[in-house]
Amino acid sequence: MRPIDTTLTMESSIAMSYAQQYEFHAKRPSVYLDQWVWVRLAKAAAGEPRETGDDLVLKAVESARDAGVAFPLSSTHYIETSRVRSHRQRTDLANVMGSISHFRTLRPRRELLRHQLLTVMQEILGRPTFSPEYLEPLGVGVYWTFRSEHRRLTLHGPQEVLDAVDGSLTPDVLCRASQWAELQFLAGPRDEDITKLREQYGYRPETTEEMGASRLNWEEAYVGLLRDDPITRAELRVRVQAREVAHEHLDLLIGLFKEYGLSLDRLTGGPSAEPGSGRPRMTAFFDAMPSVRAAVDMKVELFRNRSNTWKVNDLYDIDAASLAIPYCHVIVADKAKVAALLRTGSDKHNGTRLVRRLLDLVDILPPMEVAARALGGDPIGWDWCNPGVAFEPLSPEAVFKRKGSIR
């Protein structure tokens, strides 16, 4: 999307480069880390860096965090962390992710794509007649990334137990207990709790796997079709885009067009359009949605690689990178995804720096610290819960243990 004017005053020209210059960017300097990066950071935090320099990266990330740079999680992080079989490994990973991200999260994918679609409809079709307001992508917690809601922890139990801690449950303590609850959700249930969760609360983690398998089958089916129908790269991209919209976003498209009184033939210019202009018009329309464009570009490269075998992790990686690229100032992803996005100019189009070498963060983060300090405001994202609260997760056991000593 095109740059927009900004009146944000920064302490230096370096800081200014991380101001909100693109219409979808988060206001706070933000870095999106792919799941493999979090795993590397967790290893470094445990004193077992996987590669030389990972300990330096961890220190740079922690310094940036302390300055107020955001390292948001997405729904994909929750899904991929839940797929780690060992509860201990999930907990170790969640501890590092929580301590660095402070559980800042991106809005739900559907809500962000709805805003992108509205923006493109207004720019290209003139409906709605007003420009959609800026939508802040960053919030806090699992409810934010799945439902766009901020929720505090609520306590339930026998009245005598609640009375026992009455007076200790200050707003600060409740917020820190909510931080602990966020940590537990990301780490997932203990093995010994799963039976109870299934029987009493309808816990079915395999639902996520089933949805992933369905989406994987959709992509794998096209691999077979391409073997019998070799086409050019340009033609492949047009077809992949059509499949992406039809399979992932059609209900959103139909719903918004209906809401604003538009017929789908407006995408091709309508009955009066010049012959042959419909397809380019439609392609340009969906390319104007940065997350759709990025997802299509990455999938095209996978389809072009005839030796590639599609995996569900490919879908999760594409979901994550394509969602984050319009909203975060820096994205660290795997080499193949970054190469595909650089090849098609997604970095310039979105004003987002794409990084495939983890050690590069050591040089990238210091200017972002300058920008974050200049921005001021809430450095950890938890003022919605209680202004000035620190990020210090507090377990229920700790609440009881410290009863009477908490101020």
C-alpha positions in Angstrom: 0.0 0.0 0.0 1.1 3.6 -0.6 2.9 5.6 2.1 0.8 8.1 4.0 1.8 11.4 5.6 2.8 11.3 9.3 3.1 14.1 11.8 4.8 11.9 14.4 7.9 13.7 15.7 10.9 11.5 16.5 14.1 12.1 18.4 16.2 11.3 15.3 16.0 10.6 11.6 16.7 6.9 12.5 13.7 6.8 14.7 11.6 8.6 12.1 12.2 5.6 9.7 10.1 3.5 12.1 7.2 5.9 12.4 3.9 4.9 11.1 4.6 5.6 7.4 2.3 2.9 5.8 -1.4 2.8 6.3 -1.5 -0.6 7.9 1.6 -0.5 10.0 1.3 -0.8 13.8 2.0 2.5 15.6 4.6 0.9 17.8 7.8 -0.5 16.2 7.1 -4.2 15.8 9.0 -7.3 14.9 7.3 -10.5 13.9 9.4 -13.6 14.6 8.5 -16.9 12.9 8.1 -20.0 15.1 11.6 -21.3 14.4 13.0 -18.1 15.7 11.2 -18.5 19.0 12.6 -22.0 19.2 16.1 -20.7 18.7 15.7 -18.0 21.3 14.3 -20.6 23.8 17.4 -22.7 23.2 19.7 -19.7 23.8 17.8 -18.8 26.9 18.4 -22.4 28.2 22.1 -22.0 27.6 22.1 -24.2 24.6 22.3 -21.9 21.5 21.7 -23.8 18.3 24.0 -21.5 16.3 26.9 -19.2 17.1 25.5 -15.7 17.8 22.1 -16.8 19.0 23.0 -15.6 22.5 23.8 -12.2 21.1 20.4 -12.1 19.3 18.6 -13.0 22.5 20.3 -10.1 24.3 19.5 -7.7 21.5 15.8 -8.8 21.5 15.6 -8.4 25.3 17.1 -5.0 25.1 14.6 -4.0 22.4 11.7 -5.4 24.4 12.8 -3.3 27.4 12.7 -0.2 25.2 9.2 -0.9 24.2 9.6 -2.6 20.8 6.7 -5.1 20.2 7.3 -8.7 19.3 3.7 -9.8 18.7 2.4 -13.3 18.5 -0.3 -14.5 16.1 -2.9 -17.2 16.2 -0.4 -19.3 14.2 2.1 -19.2 17.1 -0.6 -20.7 19.4 -1.4 -23.4 17.0 2.2 -24.3 16.3 3.2 -24.3 20.0 0.2 -26.6 20.8 1.6 -29.1 18.3 4.7 -29.6 20.4 4.1 -33.0 22.1 6.1 -32.4 25.3 4.4 -30.2 27.9 7.9 -29.4 29.4 9.1 -28.2 26.0 5.9 -26.2 25.4 6.3 -24.6 28.8 10.0 -23.7 28.2 9.0 -22.2 24.8 6.0 -20.3 26.3 8.2 -18.8 29.0 10.5 -17.3 26.5 7.7 -16.2 24.1 5.8 -14.6 27.0 8.8 -12.9 28.6 9.7 -11.2 25.2 6.3 -10.6 23.6 4.5 -9.8 26.9 1.7 -11.6 25.1 1.2 -8.8 22.6 -0.8 -10.3 19.8 -2.1 -9.5 16.3 -5.8 -9.2 15.7 -7.6 -12.2 14.1 -6.7 -12.9 10.5 -10.3 -12.5 9.3 -10.7 -9.1 11.0 -7.5 -7.7 9.5 -8.4 -9.1 6.0 -11.8 -7.5 6.3 -10.2 -4.1 6.9 -7.8 -4.6 4.0 -10.7 -5.6 1.7 -12.8 -2.5 2.8 -9.8 -0.3 2.1 -9.3 -1.7 -1.4 -13.1 -1.5 -2.1 -13.0 2.2 -1.2 -9.9 3.0 -3.2 -10.9 1.0 -6.4 -14.7 0.8 -6.4 -15.7 3.8 -4.3 -17.6 1.8 -1.8 -17.8 2.5 1.1 -17.8 6.2 0.3 -15.5 6.9 3.3 -12.0 5.7 3.9 -11.9 3.1 6.6 -10.4 4.3 9.9 -7.0 3.1 10.9 -7.2 -0.3 12.6 -4.7 -0.9 15.4 -3.4 -4.5 14.8 -1.7 -4.9 18.2 -3.5 -6.0 21.4 -2.8 -8.4 24.3 -3.6 -12.0 24.9 -5.1 -15.1 23.3 -8.6 -13.6 23.2 -7.3 -10.6 21.2 -5.7 -12.8 18.5 -8.7 -15.1 18.2 -11.7 -12.8 19.1 -10.2 -9.2 19.1 -11.1 -8.9 22.8 -9.1 -8.0 25.9 -10.0 -10.2 28.9 -8.9 -10.2 32.5 -8.7 -13.4 34.5 -11.9 -14.0 36.5 -11.8 -16.1 39.6 -14.4 -18.8 40.4 -14.7 -21.2 43.3 -16.2 -21.7 46.8 -17.1 -18.5 48.5 -14.9 -19.3 51.5 -11.9 -19.5 49.1 -12.7 -16.2 47.5 -13.2 -14.6 50.9 -9.7 -15.9 51.9 -8.0 -13.9 49.3 -10.4 -10.9 49.4 -8.3 -7.7 49.9 -5.3 -9.2 48.3 -6.8 -9.2 44.8 -5.9 -5.7 43.9 -6.1 -4.7 40.2 -2.3 -5.1 40.0 -2.4 -8.6 41.3 -5.4 -9.6 39.1 -3.5 -8.3 36.0 -0.4 -10.3 37.0 -2.6 -13.3 37.5 -4.0 -12.7 34.0 -0.4 -12.7 32.7 0.1 -16.1 34.4 -3.1 -17.4 32.8 -1.9 -16.3 29.3 1.3 -18.2 29.9 -0.6 -21.3 30.8 -2.8 -21.1 27.8 0.2 -20.8 25.4 1.9 -23.8 27.2 -1.2 -25.9 27.0 -2.6 -28.5 29.4 -0.5 -31.0 31.4 -0.9 -34.6 30.2 -2.7 -35.6 33.4 -5.4 -32.9 32.8 -6.3 -33.8 29.3 -8.9 -36.5 30.2 -10.8 -34.2 32.5 -10.7 -31.4 29.9 -12.1 -33.7 27.3 -14.9 -35.1 29.4 -16.0 -32.0 31.2 -15.1 -29.1 28.9 -15.2 -30.5 25.4 -11.5 -30.2 24.8 -10.7 -31.3 21.2 -7.3 -30.2 20.0 -7.6 -32.5 17.0 -10.1 -30.1 15.5 -7.2 -27.8 14.6 -5.4 -30.7 12.9 -8.5 -31.6 10.9 -8.8 -28.1 9.6 -5.2 -28.0 8.7 -5.5 -31.4 6.9 -8.5 -30.1 4.9 -6.6 -27.0 3.7 -3.5 -29.2 2.9 -5.7 -31.5 0.7 -6.8 -28.4 -1.2 -3.3 -27.5 -2.1 -2.1 -31.0 -2.8 -5.0 -31.5 -5.2 -3.7 -28.7 -7.4 -0.2 -30.2 -7.5 -1.7 -33.2 -9.3 -3.5 -30.9 -11.8 -0.4 -29.0 -12.6 1.4 -32.2 -13.6 -1.0 -32.6 -16.5 -1.3 -28.9 -17.3 2.1 -27.2 -17.5 1.6 -23.4 -17.6 3.7 -20.2 -17.4 4.6 -18.6 -14.2 2.3 -15.6 -14.9 -0.6 -17.9 -15.6 0.1 -20.0 -12.5 0.0 -16.9 -10.4 -3.4 -15.8 -11.7 -4.8 -19.3 -11.0 -3.3 -19.5 -7.6 -4.8 -16.1 -6.7 -8.2 -17.3 -7.9 -7.9 -20.4 -5.8 -6.8 -18.5 -2.8 -9.7 -16.1 -2.9 -12.2 -18.8 -3.6 -11.1 -21.1 -0.9 -10.0 -18.7 1.9 -11.9 -15.4 1.5 -15.0 -15.9 -0.7 -17.5 -15.7 2.2 -15.8 -12.4 3.4 -15.9 -11.0 -0.2 -19.5 -11.9 -0.8 -20.6 -10.6 2.6 -18.9 -7.2 2.2 -20.1 -6.7 -1.4 -23.7 -7.5 -0.3 -23.3 -5.1 2.7 -22.3 -2.2 0.4 -24.7 -3.0 -2.5 -22.0 -4.2 -4.9 -22.3 -7.0 -7.4 -19.3 -9.2 -8.0 -19.1 -8.3 -11.6 -17.7 -4.9 -10.5 -14.5 -6.8 -10.0 -14.2 -7.2 -13.8 -15.4 -3.7 -14.6 -19.0 -4.7 -15.3 -20.8 -5.1 -18.6 -19.3 -2.0 -20.1 -15.7 -3.0 -19.6 -13.5 -3.5 -22.6 -13.1 -7.1 -23.8 -10.1 -8.7 -22.1 -9.8 -6.2 -19.3 -11.8 -8.2 -16.7 -9.0 -10.6 -15.7 -6.3 -7.9 -15.2 -8.8 -5.8 -13.2 -9.6 -8.7 -10.9 -6.0 -9.6 -10.4 -5.1 -6.0 -9.6 -7.9 -5.8 -7.1 -6.8 -8.7 -5.0 -3.1 -7.8 -5.3 -4.1 -4.6 -3.6 -4.8 -6.6 -0.5 -1.3 -7.0 0.9 -1.9 -10.2 2.9 -3.6 -11.9 -0.1 -0.8 -10.8 -2.4 1.9 -12.1 -0.1 0.2 -15.5 0.4 -0.2 -15.9 -3.3 3.4 -15.1 -4.0 4.7 -17.7 -1.5 2.3 -20.4 -2.7 3.3 -19.8 -6.3 6.9 -20.6 -5.4 5.9 -23.8 -3.7 3.9 -24.9 -6.7 6.7 -24.1 -9.1 9.1 -26.3 -7.1 8.1 -29.7 -8.5 10.2 -31.5 -5.9 8.4 -29.9 -3.1 6.0 -31.9 -0.9 3.4 -29.7 0.7 3.2 -29.8 4.5 0.7 -28.3 6.9 3.5 -26.3 8.4 3.9 -24.6 5.0 0.3 -23.3 5.4 0.9 -22.1 8.9 4.1 -20.3 7.8 2.3 -18.6 4.9 -0.6 -17.6 7.1 1.8 -16.0 9.6 4.1 -14.2 7.2 1.3 -12.9 4.9 -0.7 -11.7 7.9 2.2 -9.9 9.5 3.8 -8.2 6.5 1.5 -5.2 6.3 1.5 -4.6 10.0 5.0 -5.2 11.4 8.1 -3.2 10.5 10.4 -6.2 10.5 9.6 -9.9 9.8 12.1 -12.7 10.4 11.1 -15.8 8.4 12.7 -18.8 6.6 14.9 -18.3 3.6 12.4 -19.6 1.0 9.5 -17.4 2.2 11.7 -14.3 2.4 13.1 -15.0 -1.1 9.6 -15.3 -2.6 8.5 -12.0 -1.0 11.6 -10.1 -2.0 11.3 -11.4 -5.5 7.9 -9.8 -5.9 8.7 -6.6 -4.0 6.5 -7.2 -1.0 9.1 -5.5 1.3 8.9 -2.2 -0.7 5.2 -2.5 -1.2 4.5 -2.7 2.5 7.5 -0.8 3.9 8.5 -3.9 5.8 12.0 -5.2 6.3 12.3 -9.0 5.6 15.1 -10.9 7.4 16.2 -14.4 6.9 19.5 -14.3 8.9 18.7 -14.2 12.6 22.0 -12.6 13.5 21.0 -9.5 11.4 18.7 -8.5 14.2 21.6 -7.4 16.3 22.1 -4.5 14.0 18.4 -3.9 13.1 17.0 -3.6 16.6 18.9 -0.6 18.1 17.3 2.0 15.8 13.9 0.5 16.6 14.7 1.0 20.3 15.2 4.7 19.6 11.9 4.8 17.9 10.1 2.9 20.7 11.5 5.2 23.4 10.5 8.3 21.4 7.0 6.9 21.0 6.6 6.6 24.7 3.3 5.4 26.0 2.7 1.9 27.4 5.9 -0.1 26.8 4.4 -3.5 27.6 0.8 -3.3 26.3 -0.9 -4.0 29.6 -2.2 -0.6 30.6 -5.7 -1.7 29.4 -5.7 -4.1 32.4 -4.2 -1.8 35.0 -2.1 1.3 34.2 1.5 0.9 35.1 1.3 -2.8 35.9 4.6 -4.6 35.4 5.0 -7.9 33.5 5.4 -10.3 36.4 3.1 -13.3 36.0 1.7 -14.4 39.3 0.3 -17.9 39.9 -2.8 -18.5 42.1 -0.5 -20.4 44.5 1.7 -17.3 44.8 -1.4 -15.2 45.5 -2.3 -17.4 48.4 1.2 -17.7 49.6 1.7 -13.9 49.6 -1.7 -13.1 51.1 -1.4 -10.1 53.3 2.0 -9.1 52.0 0.9 -8.0 48.5 0.5 -4.2 48.1 
